[in-house]
Amino acid sequence: MTVRTRFAPSPTGYLHIGGVRTALFNWLFARQHGGQFILRIDDTDVARNVDEALQPILDGLHWLGIDWDEGPGVGGPHAPYFQSQRSDRHRAAAERLLVSGHAYRDFATPEELDAERKAAQAAGIPFIYSRRFAAFDEATASHFAAEGRSSVVRLKMPREGALVIDDAVRGRVEFAWEREQDHVIQRADSSCLYHLASVVDDHDLEITHVIRAEEHLSNTPRQAFIALSLGYQLPAYAHLPLVAEPGSRTKLSKRKLAQYLKNNDFKQVMDHGLQIAARIGLAPEADTFNPVIVDFYREVGYLPWAIDNYLSLLGWSYDDKTEFFSREELVEKFSLARINSSPASFDPKKLWAVQDHYMTALPTDEKMSLMMPFLVKAGLVSDPAAPETLATVRKVIEAAGDRLKVAGDILAYADFFLVDSPSMDEAAVKQRLAKAGTTPLVAAYAAALRGIEPFEPAPLEAALKQVVEEAGVKVGDLIHAVRVAVTGKTVGPGLYDCLAILGREKSLARIDAALPLCG
């Protein structure tokens, strides 16, 4: 048997972190078994579809390296891969279920159904439709239609017995048929609902393993009933644990951004992203600028494999020690058997640590290719191929070292190198430059800089220490003041690296310009 898995997102919103985890697990399982991973777009819910949401889903998966063997943009022998384009197959399946007696036309009005529901509630019993307005033959259907009623198609669910499945994550799961509703599978306008469409499409696309989120577990009885009634072989099921809010067992929701921003874990990530967004013109109020949406991480400069590696640990583990895997290692070691059924808490701090691990290990050339686009977007670089620009950015990256956590961080460390004069932070000027007694210290260091050879970090540091020693002050009294004078801010690469990168002429020009601000 050739393993075939699928990820079937609905274009009703942007690509959610939880959805990515589902896609990743399907991709890993297919790749490990030498099978195929299929992308299908489940767009039957026309009222909720968002046209502009489809492309970010495709782009996000491409960015993360989750490629598909069949699907949009790739094609394949089971096309089309948009559910809305397969409606003829769905309607034919609904007709087969009617003919075989596994479904019926129901002519009940919403008000009549609501009355039955309320009566059951008042009696304290589960609501199970009485089938009072069911038509199991053409004569009854014609009678109801003559009354001006319209019909939907409902499943005729069993009233006794149970469905038992062997879930690859949860083990034996049993569903009592008596608790299942006669679910609607076709609307009055003949359009078919998701549950029927999904089963038919999984069969037509020859899906062997349905690996999906826990929230779909309750859908399994009606979908299995449809499949069995149509004579299909059931796929293997694996229901993944919820991706939960930090420190919680509640599903991570993209609709709770305000709540997340109050959470310290998310606040650190969000504040960092806001600083980068402000420099490259991103709108913080945009739907995609949300730490539960994949686009957020791409826009601020995370590494795609850091995202994949972290998400692979949400519910799965190889052992108790190993956290970092190459793509090849993860494909080799992944298994459904090692997935835990308990909710997996999404931890932004842990993701940050995984990102830091991979960014720190990245060669300078690769960092440059990731970071240069941010400098271009921020208007700090006009010609990213200019030799002088390349040389400066390389020096900045090497000087910043592991301070660069995401690609967008280059904006905070390179901006003052790429402009004629830095933008002075008022608070930094007040705290570091305007302090009484700063003028003679800064002036003395400027004088020393004019004669230093070579103009490199070690001699620059020695000269500063000599100035403070002669003045009888602390190193911090001068080093912080000079940093603000040449960079305009209190953070960045080491001061001596900054001076060396700027060079003697620019360093002295900036210090001279800042002297009037000194105390």
N, C-alpha and C positions, 0 to 999 in steps of 0.2 A: 504493500500500500504506500502510495506517495502522499506524504503529509501535506495538507493544504490548509492554511489558516487565513483569517481575514481580519481586517480592521474596517469597521463600517460606520464612520462618523456621520452625524447629521449636520448639515450646514446651517444650524440655527444659532451658532455663536462661534467664537474663536477657539483655537486649539487649547484645551485645558490640560494642565499637568497630569491629572488623573487619566485622561484619554491617551496621552503620550505613553504613560506607563503600560496601558493595555496594548497599545500598538507595539511597543518595544517587546513585551513578552511574547506576543504573537510572532513577531519578526524573529526573535531569538529561537523560538521553538522550531519554526520552519527552517531556519538556516542550519540549526544543529542537526536536523534530520534530512538535510539535503532536499527539502521540499520547496513549496512555493508560498509566498506571502502575497495576498491579494488585497487591494484597496478598493472598497466599494462605497459609493456615496449614497446613504440612505436618506433620500430627499422626498419621501412620500408626504411629509407634513408640510404641505405647500404654505399654509397660513403662518408657519413659524420659520420657514427658510429665509436666510439672509444672503442675498446675492453676493455681497462683498465679503462674506465669511469663508467661501470656498477656497479662494486662492491662498489666504493665510494658512489654511489647513494643509494644503499641498506644499506650500513654501516651508512651513514649519517642519514637516516630516522630512523634506529634502535636506534642510539645514541640519537636522539631527542625524542624518545618515541612515534613516529608516526607509530604504528603497523598496519598491514593490515590483513583483514580477508581472502582474496583470493589474490593469486599472486605468484611471484617467491619465492621459498623456503617454501611456505605454501600450494600451490596447491588449489584445489577447484573444484566445479562441472562445471565450465565454462572454464576449461583449454583447450588449452594452453594460457598463459598470456603474451606471446611475440608475437607482431603483425606479425613479419616475419614468424611465424609458422602457421598463419591463412590465408595464401595467397589463398588457395582453396576457402574459403568463400568469399574473396574479388572478385576473378575472376568470381565466380558464380553470385555475385551481379551485376557486370559489364554486364554480359550477359543478366541478367533479364532487366536491364535498356535499353539495345539495343533492346530487343524483344518488350518491352512495348512502344518504341518510345521516351523515355526520354533521350536517348543518341544516338550518331551516330559515325560511323567511319569517321575519317577525314584524308585525304591524302595530305594535304598541306605540302609543304616543309618549313623549317625555313625561307628561303629567301622570299618565297611568303607571309608568314605571316608578315615578317618584312616590306615588301613593302606596305602591307595594313596599317600597323601601322604608317608608315611614311606618307602615303597619308592622313590619318586621322589627324595626327599632323599638316601637312601643311595646311589642311582645317580648323583647329581650332575646331575640333569636337572630342568627345570621340571615342576611337577605339572600335568597336564592329565587331567581325569577320563576314564576309559576307557569310560564309558557302559555299563558291564557290567550295571547294573540298570535300564537305560532301557527304557521301554515305548513303542514307537512305534505300537502297535495295541492294540485292546481285549482281544484274546486274551492277549497278554503281560501286560497290566495285571491281568487277572483271575487269571492264574497267580500273580503276585507277591502279589496281595492275599490269595489263598487261603493263602499261607504266613504270613499275619498281619502283612505289611509295610504300612506307610503310605507315602504318596507326597507329594513336592513337585513343583512344575512348574519345570523348568529351561529356559533358552534353549538352542537348538541352534546354537551359534555356528559360523561358518565356520572351516575349518581351513587355508585358504589365501587369499592375496590381502591387501588392506589397505583400511582406511578412511582417506580423505584429507579433511581439512576445512581451510577457509581461515578461521582464527581472526582476528578483528578486532584482537586485541592481539598474538598470537604468530605470525601469518602462517601459512604452510603447516605443518600438523601431520599426521603419518602414523602410523597404528596398525596393526601387523601382526595380522591376525586370529588367527594361530596362538598368540599369547600370551594370548588372552582365554579366561577360564574359561566354562564353561556356568553362568552365574549363576542362582541361584534367584530366581524372580519371584513365586512363590505358595507359601505355607506349607501344611503338611498340613491346617490348620484352614480353608483356603480364603482366608485373608486375604492380601492382596498386599503386596509389599515396595515400598520407596521408589522404586526405579528404574523399575519399570513404572508406578506411580501418577503419578510426576512427568511422565513422557512423555505419558501419556494426558491428564493435567490441562493440561499446556502446550498440547496440541493442542486440547482442548475450549475452553480460554480464549483460543485464537487468538494465542498468544504468538509474536511474530515474531523477537525477539532475546533469547537467553538470556545474560545478563550476570552472571557469578558468579565466585566466588573460584577461584584456581588449584587448590586442593585437589580441585575437582570435574573437573579436566581428565581424570583417569584414568577417570572414570565415562562419558565421552563415547562410547567405542566401544559399550558395551552399550546405552546409551540411544539412540544413533543406529540401532543394529541393530533395536531394538524399534520405533522410529518408522518406519523403512523397511519393516520386515516387516508393519506395520499399514497401509502405504500412505500414511503421513503425509509431508508436506513438511518437511524439516529446517529448524529455525530457524537464524538466524545466531548464531554463538557468539562470545563474547568472555570470555576467562578473565583475570581481574584479578590483579595481583601480590599476593603475601602481604603482610598487615600484620604486620611483624616486630617483635620485641622491640627496645628501644633499642640502636643500634649493633650489630645482629645480623641474621642472615638466617633466624633461627628464628621460627616463627609465634608471635605474641603470644597467650599463653594465660591465661585467667582462673583457671586452677588453680595458678598459680605466684606467688600474692600474696606469700608469705614471701620469695621470691627478689627480687621487685620492690622490696620495702621496703628491701632492702640496696643497691639501686641508687640512687645520688645523684640521678639525674633523677627517679625516682619518689618518693624520700624527701621532696623538697621539696614536691611536690604532695600527698603523703599527709599529711605533718605539718600542712600548712596546713588540709587537710580535717578532720583530727582535732580541731584547735582549734575549728573551727566546729561540728563534730558534738557536742562536749562541751557547747556552749552551747544547742543546740536539741534535745537528747535523742535524737540518732541513736545507734544501736548500731554501733560500729566493727567488731564481729565479724559483722555482717549480710552476706549474700551480695552485696547491692547496693553495699556500701561498699568498692569495689574500683576502682582507676583504669582498669581495662579494661572496666568496665561503665558504660553510659551514665548510669544513675541516680546514680552518684557525682557526676558533673559538675552534674546538675540540683540535687542536694541541697545542694551547697556554693555554688551560685550562679553558675555559668558562664552565658554568653550562648549560646543555641542556635545563632545564626548563626556565632559564633566556632568552635564545634565543626564545623559544616558546612564553613565556609571552610577550616579546617585539614585536615579529612579529604579535601577535594577535592584537596589537594596530595599526598596519599599515593598516588603512582603516576601522577599526571597533572600537567601543567604547561602553561600557555598560552605562556609564554616564560621566559626566564631571570631576569626581573626582577620581574614582577608577582606579588604574594602576596595582595593583598586585593581581593576582588570583592564587589559587591552580589549579591543573589540574581538579579536580572535579568541582570547581566553574566555571571554564571557559567553561567546557562542559555544565553545567547547564544554564549559562547566554548567551552563544553565540547565535546569530540569524543573518540570512541574512538581515533582515529588518533594522538592525542598521549599515550596511556597507555603507560607504560614497563613492560616485562615483568619487570624486576628487582624483588626484594622491597623494599617500602617501609618503612623503619624508623620506628616510632612514637616521636616525640620529645616528651615532656611539656614540656620547656623551650620548644620552638617553639610548642606549643599555648598555653602560658602567655603567650608574647609576642603571639600573635594575639588572645587574650582581652584582654590589656592594651590593645591597639590599639583594639578596639571599645568596651571599657568607658570608656576615657579620652574617647572621642569622644561618648559618650552624654550627652544633655541631662539636667540635674538632675532634672526631673520624671520622666523614665523611670527614672533610678536610684532615685528614691524609691519608685516602684511596685514595683520589683524587691526593694528592700532592706527595706521596711516589714514584709513577712511574716516575715522573719528576726527582727526585733525583737519581733514578736508571739509567735512560737514560743519565743523565749528568755524570755518573760515580762517584758520590759522596757517593753512598750507594751500597754495594755489597750484603748485607744480610738484606733485609727490615724487616725481622721478628726478628732480633737480639734485645733483650730487651734494651740494652744500646742505640741503634740507635732509637728505638721507643720512649724511654724516652726523648732523646735529641730533636727529631723532635716535639714531643708533646709540650715541653717547648718553642721551637722556635715559633710554631704556636700560642700558647697562648700569648707569648710576643709580637709578631708582630700584633696581633689583626686585626683591620680593614685595616691595611696596605696591607694585602694580598687580592688583587682584583680578580685575576684569579689563578688557581692552579699552573701555571708555575712561579708565583711570589715567590714561596718558594725557588727557586734557588738563588735569590738575598738576601734572608734573612737567609738561612741555610747553604750556602756553606762554610763560614768561621768557622762554628762550627764542620764541619765534616771532616776537614783536619788537618794535624799536624801543619802546619803553613799557615797563610793566604797569598794570592797573594796581594802584595802591589800596590795600584793605585798610579802611579808616581805623578799625579796632586794633589792627596790628601796629599801625603807625603810632597810635596813642599809647599802646602798651609797651612797645619795644623801642621806637625811635624817639618819641617825645620825652622820654625819661630823662630827668636832669643828669647832666654830666656825660651825655652820649656824644655830643659834638666833638670834643677833643679826642675821644677814643676812636671814633669812626675816621676822623681826619688823620690820625696817626697811622691807622691801618692802611688808609688809602695811600699815604706817603710810602709805606713799606712796599705796597703792591707794585709801585712804579719801577722798583729795582729788582724784583724777584726773578730769578732765572734758575731752572725753567719754570714756566707758569703752570705748575702742576699741583695736585692735592697735597703732597707731603710738604713741599716748601711753603705753600700757602698756610698750612696748619701751623708750621713752626713759627712763621712770622706773626700770626695772630697770638700765639701763646707768649711770644716775646713782648708784644705790645701790652697785654694784660698784666704780665709779670712786672713790667716797668711801671705800670700805672697803679699796681697794687689792688686790682679788682678781680672779679671772678670771670672765667672764660665765658659763661653765659651772658654776662653784661654786654659783651661785644659781639659774640657770634650771632645772637638773635637779632641785634640791631642791623648788622651787615646783611643778614638774610633778608630782612624786610626791605632794606635799601635796594638790593639787587633783584629781588623776585616779587616784592610787593605783598608777600604773604608769609605766614609762619610755618608752612609745611612744604615739603618737596624733597628732592634728593639732598644728600649731605651738602653743607655749604661749600666745602672745598671743591666738590665735584661741580657744583653750580658755577663757581668762579672759573674753573678750568674750562668748562664747556663754553661759557660766554666769551672767555678770552680777556686779556688785559684791557684792551681799549673799551669794550662794552662794559666791563665790570667797573672800571673807573668812571666812565660817563654816568652810569646809574648811581654810583655812590655820590659823585659830585652833585647830581640833581637832587639827591635825597638829603644832603647836608642841611639845607634850610629848614627841613622838617624835624631835625634833631633837637634834643633838649640841651 
